[in-house]
Amino acid sequence: MLLATSVLASLAGAESKPSPRPEQPRGTKVSVAVTGWERDTFADVVLSDPDLAACVLLSPGWWSVARPPEAIPEPQRLAGTVAEQVAAALGATAPASISVALATADVKVPAAVSFGQVTLALLPQAAEAPATGLAQAVASSLVAASTRPAQVDPRCGEPLLVLGESLAAAGSLSLATLPPTLRPVSDWLEDKEAEPPLATLVEQALDTARTWSSRRARLQAVARPDGAPRGLAHAAALLVEAFGESSLARAMPFDLLLAWRADRDDTFPAMPAALKRALGRAVEAGLQRDPSDAERDALALDALSRTLDNGAVPAPPAGLELPLATRLLAAAVARPLGKGACAWVTGAVPPGLRTGCRSEGEGGGLVYVRPRPTGGSEIVARSQGGAEGVLLRWPGWVLFPVVDASRGEVLFIDATGVNAVALDGRAPARLVAPGSFRHLAPSPDGSHLAASRWPSGTIVLLSSSGVRELEANGRGGLTWLEGDILIASDREQLVLASTAGRVRPLPVKVPCVTSLARGGASVFATVASPCDPAIIAISPTDWTANRLLALSGDALGLYPRTDGSMVFGDPSGLWRWSGGDQAERIGAGLTPGPG
């Protein structure tokens, strides 16, 4: 018996029955605010609207083409159409409010990307561009951003669970793009038209002559926007519509299949005979009688991935060789829960990669933030040698991660305030200071943590004795110069501030600063529009400023590394500069910091 399914079979009953459906409100009201894209500096977008900044990172290349619209076409009608499409696609899980930032670009059809409750949308420049097309793009992006893997279901194996997921996702995406005149689908799509594409997909999903990895890839492709052929997409929409609640179909995909089988009122199209037979042996359906070791491992890894994606951490499975990426991800999910991360971090972890589970050999790297397409963020650790691994997975947006090696913690800012998570997962995540903050820097001796209140920019010191404000502004960034001395910028004036509360303006002005960092004997700054974007070096001996590197665009986040190179972020990702006139792109992310 397969490792993955033997556990599930022991939990399964003699007969697969639908789970009780939670009561859901009949009506879903969505408030939509449509505003024009304002081409602020990248730093301003990240600092003032992190959700929108995440959309920028999730849509590579959009920053360079998006332009503020001359006018929003029929804004009230547009907002109403978006609300209607979103409610139809997301059902009871539709957010109460959505913010849509609308830009124009040289595109033929509307496009959108979403993170949280914020959507960045591109509209063709033509004044007659229809509101319906934009509403469909927004709704589709919100469905994609809110669709997560279902939990492991002991009543069935992976093939049936993934089949149900694909149908639920494809159906929800189809409902997101169908105009109101084509809903309900049952009014115009006949069962005889829906049945053939459904039968074909079922046959492909359960065909044990093909490897599970190839079948899974096909099913996952169907679940992506524009991944299902039109006939299959409409048939899947008919299934989801018949089930009655799109959000429940995505959360409980096996129940969608069971409701389809139990249909007594011909609400659903006819179920393929192969699927009826499969549901009679749901745990083993679609699995080979004598699977290879690779097939066993693939299914067990699928089950583990589902568990991790749903925010739970089981004990490390015995007898299963885990890829390093899976081990690091499991530790990343375990850390904020206080479940203990180090049981997962065994084997060949690349040298220098931060784990918090080794006594030495983890210095010199960096950490940065990467938004996830399905919501939430990851803090990624990167060694000096370029090896990467997820250090922390967190709901919502995250900014300014830093590793405090002396305390064995990673610290960061989110919508709730400043948070700290033990790298070894010895205790659950803790909220260091509630409130709205930006920029974050631990003091060299570990006794203080400096941050800027937002949007005021007032610098605060966080320590064991509490929170204390300084008479200084850090809107443009802050970093520790030495001992108990900070250097900060309000984007025009540089100042020195001590933990004792003394503040002194410096005899040099560096306008348009967006971030500060200390490296070696110098202080470095990123400078953005309306000044010429650049990286600047500031000498603490005579307070002179020199341009090191001209940048092609605005940057936010700067980390000087121990090897003399520098990593910074811009709308297209993370860049490393090692001297000369050019920087090298090393990935996509935000606000690099010491790791």
VEXLUMDO-756901 format. One line per field, with one value per residue (C-alpha): residue in three letters; x, y, z. Coordinates in Angstrom, 2 decimals, padded with zeros to 5 digits. Last residue first. Layout:
REM residues N
residuo = c(ALA:...);
u = c(X:...);
v = c(Y:...);
w = c(Z:...);
//
This chain:
REM residues 595
residuo = c(GLY:PRO:GLY:PRO:THR:LEU:GLY:ALA:GLY:ILE:ARG:GLU:ALA:GLN:ASP:GLY:GLY:SER:TRP:ARG:TRP:LEU:GLY:SER:PRO:ASP:GLY:PHE:VAL:MET:SER:GLY:ASP:THR:ARG:PRO:TYR:LEU:GLY:LEU:ALA:ASP:GLY:SER:LEU:ALA:LEU:LEU:ARG:ASN:ALA:THR:TRP:ASP:THR:PRO:SER:ILE:ALA:ILE:ILE:ALA:PRO:ASP:CYS:PRO:SER:ALA:VAL:THR:ALA:PHE:VAL:SER:ALA:GLY:GLY:ARG:ALA:LEU:SER:THR:VAL:CYS:PRO:VAL:LYS:VAL:PRO:LEU:PRO:ARG:VAL:ARG:GLY:ALA:THR:SER:ALA:LEU:VAL:LEU:GLN:GLU:ARG:ASP:SER:ALA:ILE:LEU:ILE:ASP:GLY:GLU:LEU:TRP:THR:LEU:GLY:GLY:ARG:GLY:ASN:ALA:GLU:LEU:GLU:ARG:VAL:GLY:SER:SER:SER:LEU:LEU:VAL:ILE:THR:GLY:SER:PRO:TRP:ARG:SER:ALA:ALA:LEU:HIS:SER:GLY:ASP:PRO:SER:PRO:ALA:LEU:HIS:ARG:PHE:SER:GLY:PRO:ALA:VAL:LEU:ARG:ALA:PRO:ALA:ARG:GLY:ASP:LEU:ALA:VAL:ALA:ASN:VAL:GLY:THR:ALA:ASP:ILE:PHE:LEU:VAL:GLU:GLY:ARG:SER:ALA:ASP:VAL:VAL:PRO:PHE:LEU:VAL:TRP:GLY:PRO:TRP:ARG:LEU:LEU:VAL:GLY:GLU:ALA:GLY:GLY:GLN:SER:ARG:ALA:VAL:ILE:GLU:SER:GLY:GLY:THR:PRO:ARG:PRO:ARG:VAL:TYR:VAL:LEU:GLY:GLY:GLY:GLU:GLY:GLU:SER:ARG:CYS:GLY:THR:ARG:LEU:GLY:PRO:PRO:VAL:ALA:GLY:THR:VAL:TRP:ALA:CYS:ALA:GLY:LYS:GLY:LEU:PRO:ARG:ALA:VAL:ALA:ALA:ALA:LEU:LEU:ARG:THR:ALA:LEU:PRO:LEU:GLU:LEU:GLY:ALA:PRO:PRO:ALA:PRO:VAL:ALA:GLY:ASN:ASP:LEU:THR:ARG:SER:LEU:ALA:ASP:LEU:ALA:LEU:ALA:ASP:ARG:GLU:ALA:ASP:SER:PRO:ASP:ARG:GLN:LEU:GLY:ALA:GLU:VAL:ALA:ARG:GLY:LEU:ALA:ARG:LYS:LEU:ALA:ALA:PRO:MET:ALA:PRO:PHE:THR:ASP:ASP:ARG:ASP:ALA:ARG:TRP:ALA:LEU:LEU:LEU:ASP:PHE:PRO:MET:ALA:ARG:ALA:LEU:SER:SER:GLU:GLY:PHE:ALA:GLU:VAL:LEU:LEU:ALA:ALA:ALA:HIS:ALA:LEU:GLY:ARG:PRO:ALA:GLY:ASP:PRO:ARG:ALA:VAL:ALA:GLN:LEU:ARG:ALA:ARG:ARG:SER:SER:TRP:THR:ARG:ALA:THR:ASP:LEU:ALA:GLN:GLU:VAL:LEU:THR:ALA:LEU:PRO:PRO:GLU:ALA:GLU:LYS:ASP:GLU:LEU:TRP:ASP:SER:VAL:PRO:ARG:LEU:THR:PRO:PRO:LEU:THR:ALA:LEU:SER:LEU:SER:GLY:ALA:ALA:ALA:LEU:SER:GLU:GLY:LEU:VAL:LEU:LEU:PRO:GLU:GLY:CYS:ARG:PRO:ASP:VAL:GLN:ALA:PRO:ARG:THR:SER:ALA:ALA:VAL:LEU:SER:SER:ALA:VAL:ALA:GLN:ALA:LEU:GLY:THR:ALA:PRO:ALA:GLU:ALA:ALA:GLN:PRO:LEU:LEU:ALA:LEU:THR:VAL:GLN:GLY:PHE:SER:VAL:ALA:ALA:PRO:VAL:LYS:VAL:ASP:ALA:THR:ALA:LEU:ALA:VAL:SER:ILE:SER:ALA:PRO:ALA:THR:ALA:GLY:LEU:ALA:ALA:ALA:VAL:GLN:GLU:ALA:VAL:THR:GLY:ALA:LEU:ARG:GLN:PRO:GLU:PRO:ILE:ALA:GLU:PRO:PRO:ARG:ALA:VAL:SER:TRP:TRP:GLY:PRO:SER:LEU:LEU:VAL:CYS:ALA:ALA:LEU:ASP:PRO:ASP:SER:LEU:VAL:VAL:ASP:ALA:PHE:THR:ASP:ARG:GLU:TRP:GLY:THR:VAL:ALA:VAL:SER:VAL:LYS:THR:GLY:ARG:PRO:GLN:GLU:PRO:ARG:PRO:SER:PRO:LYS:SER:GLU:ALA:GLY:ALA:LEU:SER:ALA:LEU:VAL:SER:THR:ALA:LEU:LEU:MET);
u = c(020.63:021.04:018.37:016.81:013.65:011.62:011.83:012.44:015.78:019.52:019.67:023.27:024.38:026.34:028.75:031.65:031.58:029.98:026.32:023.62:020.03:016.67:013.41:011.84:010.24:013.55:015.58:019.16:022.08:025.60:029.00:031.96:032.21:030.59:027.42:025.96:022.15:019.87:016.10:014.10:015.09:013.87:014.90:017.85:020.30:023.55:026.15:028.64:027.66:029.67:028.52:030.85:030.23:033.90:034.58:031.19:031.67:028.44:028.21:025.30:023.36:021.48:018.18:018.53:016.41:012.65:012.95:015.05:018.23:019.46:021.85:025.12:026.96:030.67:033.44:032.28:028.67:025.87:022.51:020.04:016.86:014.63:016.76:015.31:017.64:021.14:021.94:025.28:026.32:024.55:021.58:022.05:019.61:020.16:017.62:019.83:019.61:021.51:020.37:022.45:020.63:020.51:018.17:016.07:014.35:013.65:016.96:018.47:021.84:021.69:024.18:024.20:027.23:028.01:026.26:023.03:020.69:017.68:015.43:013.89:010.89:013.23:012.30:013.94:012.82:013.08:010.19:010.48:008.87:009.39:012.08:013.04:013.78:012.06:013.38:011.05:011.79:008.94:008.24:004.68:003.19:004.23:006.29:009.94:011.90:014.91:015.46:017.58:019.75:021.14:024.70:024.85:021.41:018.56:017.29:013.77:012.24:008.44:005.94:002.19:001.24:001.82:005.33:007.21:004.37:005.50:005.78:005.41:008.30:011.30:010.88:014.63:014.70:012.63:010.09:009.83:007.15:006.95:003.44:000.04:000.25:003.67:007.20:010.08:012.37:014.14:015.37:018.38:018.93:022.53:021.76:019.22:018.08:016.43:013.22:012.14:008.61:005.88:002.46:-000.28:000.07:003.64:006.05:009.53:013.06:012.42:015.69:018.36:021.92:023.76:027.24:026.82:023.77:020.18:017.35:013.79:011.04:007.81:004.59:000.85:-001.50:-001.86:000.76:003.22:005.04:008.84:010.63:014.40:017.10:020.86:023.99:027.26:026.72:025.42:028.57:028.20:026.01:023.52:019.73:018.98:018.52:020.54:022.33:026.09:026.99:024.15:021.97:022.93:020.92:018.75:016.55:013.22:013.78:015.24:011.99:010.27:006.49:006.52:003.84:005.94:008.80:006.85:005.90:009.51:010.75:008.38:009.59:013.24:012.53:010.55:013.36:015.89:013.98:012.54:013.49:010.54:011.07:009.82:007.64:008.75:006.02:003.11:003.15:-000.05:-000.44:-002.70:000.17:002.13:-000.56:-001.01:002.74:002.85:000.10:001.86:005.14:003.48:002.11:005.49:007.25:004.96:005.29:009.10:009.11:007.17:003.50:002.14:-001.62:-001.26:-003.28:-006.17:-008.67:-007.12:-008.76:-011.96:-012.89:-016.56:-015.70:-013.55:-016.45:-018.61:-015.68:-015.26:-019.01:-018.81:-021.29:-024.35:-024.71:-025.60:-029.00:-030.57:-032.68:-031.15:-027.49:-025.54:-022.62:-022.25:-022.55:-019.74:-017.53:-018.09:-017.49:-014.07:-013.33:-013.93:-012.27:-012.69:-016.28:-016.98:-015.89:-017.97:-021.22:-024.23:-022.96:-024.94:-023.03:-019.74:-020.69:-021.92:-018.73:-016.76:-018.68:-017.97:-014.26:-014.21:-015.75:-013.47:-010.27:-008.91:-005.71:-007.01:-006.46:-004.94:-006.88:-006.58:-002.78:-002.96:-004.87:-002.30:000.62:-001.08:-001.47:002.22:003.33:000.97:002.69:000.54:-000.84:-002.79:-005.30:-007.45:-006.87:-006.86:-010.13:-011.72:-010.61:-012.10:-015.38:-015.70:-015.04:-017.73:-020.43:-020.79:-022.37:-024.86:-025.73:-026.91:-025.32:-027.76:-029.81:-027.57:-024.79:-026.70:-025.31:-024.52:-026.12:-024.07:-020.85:-018.70:-015.16:-015.43:-017.81:-015.10:-012.51:-014.82:-015.40:-011.70:-010.93:-013.65:-012.85:-009.14:-009.68:-012.01:-009.41:-006.70:-008.71:-009.54:-005.90:-004.59:-006.50:-009.94:-011.85:-008.88:-008.96:-005.68:-006.55:-007.39:-004.63:-005.18:-007.36:-007.50:-005.04:-006.47:-010.01:-008.90:-007.16:-010.29:-012.47:-010.14:-009.89:-013.66:-014.26:-011.82:-013.59:-017.01:-016.00:-015.56:-012.61:-014.24:-011.56:-008.87:-005.79:-006.10:-006.64:-004.15:-005.29:-003.52:-005.77:-005.88:-007.82:-004.94:-002.75:-004.25:-003.04:-005.03:-005.22:-007.50:-007.13:-004.96:-002.25:-000.27:-000.82:-003.38:-003.58:-006.35:-005.71:-008.59:-009.38:-011.72:-014.14:-016.24:-013.97:-015.64:-015.57:-019.34:-019.28:-015.90:-016.79:-020.31:-019.43:-016.32:-018.24:-020.96:-018.48:-016.45:-019.60:-020.61:-017.15:-017.13:-020.60:-019.55:-016.26:-017.73:-014.35:-011.59:-009.82:-006.41:-005.22:-001.91:000.67:001.75:004.55:007.69:005.91:004.20:007.43:007.04:003.51:003.88:006.33:003.89:001.01:003.16:003.64:-000.15:-000.39:002.46:000.54:002.26:005.80:005.97:004.23:006.34:009.55:008.57:008.24:004.72:003.02:-000.55:-002.79:-006.34:-008.81:-011.60:-013.14:-015.28:-017.68:-018.71:-022.04:-022.58:-026.08:-027.18:-024.92:-023.20:-024.03:-021.20:-021.66:-021.78:-019.15:-020.29:-020.11:-017.45:-018.35:-016.51:-014.90:-011.49:-008.94:-006.93:-007.17:-005.58:-002.50:-002.16:-002.72:000.48:002.79:001.26:000.00);
v = c(037.54:041.29:043.00:043.01:045.13:043.40:040.42:039.00:037.42:037.92:040.79:041.84:045.46:047.50:050.47:048.95:047.46:044.38:045.35:042.80:043.37:042.26:042.55:044.40:047.16:047.90:046.19:046.49:044.15:045.47:043.84:044.29:040.63:041.46:042.54:046.06:045.80:048.34:048.55:050.77:051.61:053.95:053.32:052.98:053.39:055.40:053.78:055.11:058.77:060.48:062.22:064.04:063.84:064.41:061.26:059.57:059.27:058.96:056.61:057.13:054.60:056.27:057.49:061.06:063.19:063.31:060.37:058.02:057.96:054.79:055.43:054.02:054.78:054.14:052.52:048.96:048.91:050.88:051.09:053.83:053.77:056.08:059.23:061.95:064.71:064.23:067.22:067.52:069.32:066.74:067.60:066.62:064.69:063.71:061.26:059.01:056.34:058.80:060.50:061.74:063.58:063.60:066.14:065.72:062.34:062.49:060.71:058.81:058.04:056.24:056.31:053.85:051.85:052.85:054.23:052.32:052.64:054.70:055.25:058.04:058.50:058.41:061.57:062.68:063.84:060.30:058.14:055.46:052.02:049.67:048.74:045.55:047.68:049.38:052.75:054.92:057.24:059.47:058.89:060.24:057.64:055.38:055.14:054.58:051.71:051.18:048.01:048.28:046.07:043.84:045.19:046.31:047.93:046.24:048.14:048.42:050.70:051.12:051.02:051.01:049.76:046.90:046.36:043.10:040.87:037.32:034.28:030.96:029.50:027.22:027.56:027.36:030.75:032.35:034.71:038.44:040.87:044.66:045.95:044.52:045.24:043.60:044.50:042.07:040.36:037.02:035.60:033.77:036.45:037.24:036.37:039.17:038.48:041.37:041.52:044.94:044.29:041.62:041.41:039.03:035.60:034.47:031.81:031.99:030.99:029.87:028.72:030.20:029.32:032.27:031.69:034.58:032.78:033.79:033.52:034.05:035.64:034.45:036.34:035.86:035.33:032.82:034.48:034.63:037.86:037.55:039.36:039.45:037.92:038.23:036.14:036.75:034.35:030.78:028.76:028.16:026.57:025.22:025.26:028.92:028.11:030.74:029.40:029.84:026.40:024.62:022.38:018.77:016.71:017.93:020.97:019.32:018.54:022.05:023.90:023.41:023.79:027.40:028.23:031.02:028.56:025.51:026.96:027.89:024.54:022.74:024.97:024.17:020.45:020.71:022.66:020.07:017.28:014.75:011.09:009.29:006.45:008.36:011.39:014.53:015.16:017.14:020.92:022.80:026.05:024.81:024.89:022.66:019.98:020.08:019.79:016.72:015.01:015.80:014.52:011.22:010.97:011.68:009.25:006.38:007.12:007.24:003.96:002.40:001.59:-001.95:-001.57:001.85:004.70:006.47:005.37:003.83:006.05:006.58:002.98:003.48:006.99:005.49:003.48:006.60:008.47:005.89:005.98:009.69:011.69:012.96:016.75:018.19:019.47:016.23:016.15:013.12:014.16:011.92:011.46:015.21:015.84:013.34:015.03:018.47:016.95:015.88:019.50:020.85:024.27:024.99:023.74:025.57:028.87:028.22:027.66:025.94:022.56:023.09:026.31:024.55:021.77:024.18:026.21:023.00:022.44:026.02:025.62:022.24:023.71:026.73:024.76:025.01:026.89:030.42:031.16:028.08:025.02:023.21:023.44:021.76:018.85:018.37:018.57:016.03:013.60:013.94:013.47:010.52:008.60:007.43:003.90:004.65:006.73:008.27:011.97:011.57:009.64:012.18:015.02:013.30:012.58:016.24:017.37:014.95:015.73:019.48:019.54:016.77:018.56:021.64:025.01:027.90:028.33:025.97:028.55:030.86:033.21:034.01:037.49:038.27:038.05:034.94:035.67:035.05:032.13:030.51:031.05:029.41:026.44:025.99:026.12:023.65:021.29:021.36:020.83:017.87:016.22:016.98:015.24:012.31:011.75:012.44:009.68:009.87:009.79:010.85:014.34:016.25:019.93:021.79:023.61:027.36:029.52:033.12:034.70:032.82:033.86:037.47:037.46:036.13:038.78:041.58:040.28:039.83:043.34:044.73:042.96:044.09:047.75:047.91:049.78:052.63:055.13:052.97:052.99:049.32:048.67:047.33:046.34:046.27:044.57:044.98:042.83:040.48:040.41:040.66:040.78:042.20:042.27:044.06:043.14:044.51:046.02:049.21:050.41:052.07:051.96:051.17:050.59:048.39:048.30:045.58:045.51:042.87:040.15:037.33:034.14:033.70:033.44:033.91:033.93:035.38:037.93:038.98:039.43:041.53:043.71:044.32:045.33:047.73:049.31:049.79:051.29:053.75:054.55:055.20:055.17:056.25:059.24:060.07:056.79:056.79:054.76:051.15:050.11:050.10:048.98:046.14:044.32:041.54:041.19:039.57:042.26:045.02:043.21:043.00:046.77:047.14:045.13:047.17:050.45:053.48:052.15:049.97:052.53:055.41:053.44:052.66:056.39:057.57:056.81:057.16:054.42:055.73:054.61:052.05:051.32:048.18:047.20:043.56:042.26:038.52:037.20:033.82:033.76:030.43:027.60:025.14:022.10:018.76:016.52:014.35:010.58:008.16:004.67:002.21:005.07:006.49:007.05:003.89:004.50:007.92:006.55:003.80:006.37:008.36:005.41:003.47:000.00);
w = c(007.30:007.13:005.05:001.59:001.22:-001.50:-003.81:-007.26:-008.13:-008.65:-011.15:-011.73:-011.39:-013.92:-013.91:-012.03:-008.56:-007.04:-007.38:-006.67:-007.76:-006.39:-008.29:-011.22:-009.14:-007.35:-004.65:-003.44:-002.79:-002.29:-002.77:-000.44:000.63:003.97:002.25:002.00:002.18:000.56:000.48:-001.84:-005.41:-008.13:-011.71:-014.08:-011.24:-011.28:-009.05:-006.53:-006.17:-003.47:-000.28:002.12:005.84:006.81:008.84:008.52:004.71:002.76:-000.24:-002.65:-004.72:-007.55:-008.96:-010.32:-008.00:-008.52:-008.13:-005.96:-003.89:-002.19:000.67:001.96:005.20:005.16:007.24:006.68:005.56:007.21:005.47:004.54:002.47:000.39:000.18:-002.09:-000.86:000.61:002.75:004.49:007.69:009.87:012.07:015.75:017.96:021.61:023.00:025.13:022.42:020.25:017.07:014.15:011.40:007.60:005.99:002.86:002.78:006.56:006.95:009.87:011.42:014.74:017.62:020.55:019.54:015.97:012.90:013.32:010.36:009.38:006.39:004.34:006.62:009.62:011.52:014.75:018.17:019.50:020.70:023.39:023.49:026.43:028.95:027.10:024.06:021.15:020.05:017.99:015.08:013.93:010.22:010.49:008.12:009.72:012.86:012.07:013.61:015.88:017.90:020.99:023.21:020.45:020.80:017.16:017.36:015.47:012.40:010.97:008.36:008.49:011.33:012.00:015.43:017.83:019.23:019.74:018.55:019.23:017.00:018.80:020.83:020.19:016.44:015.84:014.14:016.87:015.33:016.08:014.97:014.59:013.93:012.95:009.21:008.96:010.03:010.48:012.98:012.56:015.82:017.28:019.90:018.95:015.33:015.00:011.45:009.64:007.61:006.30:005.00:005.22:003.58:004.60:006.17:006.96:005.70:007.19:006.19:002.62:001.08:-001.16:-002.16:-003.78:-002.33:000.10:001.44:000.70:003.22:002.00:004.05:002.49:002.03:002.15:-000.73:-003.55:-005.77:-002.83:-001.98:-001.57:001.24:001.74:003.91:003.62:004.02:005.82:008.68:008.84:009.43:013.16:015.83:013.34:013.65:013.08:009.39:007.52:004.44:004.84:003.53:001.71:003.92:003.26:005.70:008.53:008.87:009.60:013.28:013.54:013.10:016.42:016.60:017.78:015.22:013.71:013.08:011.83:008.42:007.62:008.97:006.59:003.76:004.52:004.50:001.27:-000.44:000.76:-000.94:001.51:001.49:003.06:005.52:008.53:007.96:009.85:012.44:011.03:010.44:009.69:007.75:004.97:002.49:004.88:004.96:001.21:000.69:002.93:000.94:-002.33:-000.88:-000.05:-003.58:-005.17:-002.82:-003.74:-007.44:-007.18:-005.29:-008.13:-007.79:-007.80:-008.13:-009.71:-008.26:-010.01:-007.39:-004.28:-001.62:-003.61:-004.16:-005.07:-006.17:-008.92:-010.32:-010.54:-012.09:-014.82:-015.53:-016.31:-014.21:-016.07:-015.95:-012.56:-011.49:-012.67:-009.49:-007.79:-007.74:-005.33:-007.73:-008.30:-004.57:-004.02:-006.62:-005.10:-001.68:-002.93:-003.82:-000.30:-000.18:-003.90:-003.98:-000.74:-002.29:-005.41:-003.55:-005.09:-006.23:-009.43:-010.13:-009.50:-011.91:-014.62:-014.23:-014.83:-018.06:-019.14:-018.47:-020.23:-023.38:-023.29:-022.91:-019.35:-018.57:-019.19:-015.48:-013.81:-012.64:-015.99:-015.71:-012.31:-013.84:-016.60:-014.17:-011.91:-014.78:-015.69:-012.06:-011.60:-014.34:-017.25:-017.57:-014.40:-016.37:-013.64:-014.36:-018.15:-018.14:-015.81:-018.09:-021.15:-019.36:-018.36:-021.93:-023.22:-020.58:-020.95:-024.42:-023.62:-020.39:-022.25:-021.64:-022.03:-018.85:-016.86:-017.01:-014.71:-015.77:-019.39:-019.35:-016.24:-018.29:-017.88:-016.74:-013.01:-013.55:-015.69:-012.98:-010.44:-012.76:-013.47:-009.75:-008.76:-011.65:-010.88:-007.17:-007.77:-010.01:-007.46:-004.73:-006.99:-007.92:-004.38:-002.61:-001.04:002.24:004.34:002.73:002.80:002.89:-000.28:-002.14:-002.24:-004.47:-003.24:-005.68:-008.67:-007.76:-007.28:-010.67:-012.37:-010.72:-011.84:-015.42:-015.64:-014.35:-016.91:-019.76:-018.54:-018.24:-022.00:-023.60:-025.56:-024.58:-026.15:-023.91:-023.09:-019.38:-016.86:-013.38:-010.01:-007.48:-003.70:-001.24:-000.51:-003.59:-007.05:-010.66:-013.57:-017.36:-019.83:-023.51:-026.31:-024.13:-024.70:-021.15:-018.91:-015.14:-012.66:-008.96:-007.76:-004.04:-002.88:000.04:001.76:000.41:-001.54:000.53:000.34:-003.44:-005.02:-008.73:-008.67:-005.98:-007.89:-011.14:-009.49:-007.59:-010.76:-012.64:-009.88:-009.74:-013.52:-013.51:-010.83:-012.57:-016.03:-017.80:-015.41:-016.88:-018.29:-016.87:-014.96:-016.89:-016.52:-018.89:-016.72:-013.56:-015.40:-016.23:-013.70:-012.32:-008.89:-007.75:-008.71:-006.99:-003.85:-004.04:-004.11:-000.90:000.62:000.16:001.70:002.11:-000.98:-003.20:-001.90:-002.43:-006.02:-006.64:-007.31:-010.62:-009.40:-010.73:-010.98:-008.36:-008.35:-004.95:-004.86:-002.07:-002.33:-001.12:-001.00:-000.56:000.70:003.70:004.22:006.61:006.71:004.51:006.27:004.71:001.83:002.33:001.23:002.41:004.61:006.47:005.76:008.53:007.98:004.24:004.61:006.34:003.75:001.01:001.47:002.10:-000.76:000.00);
//
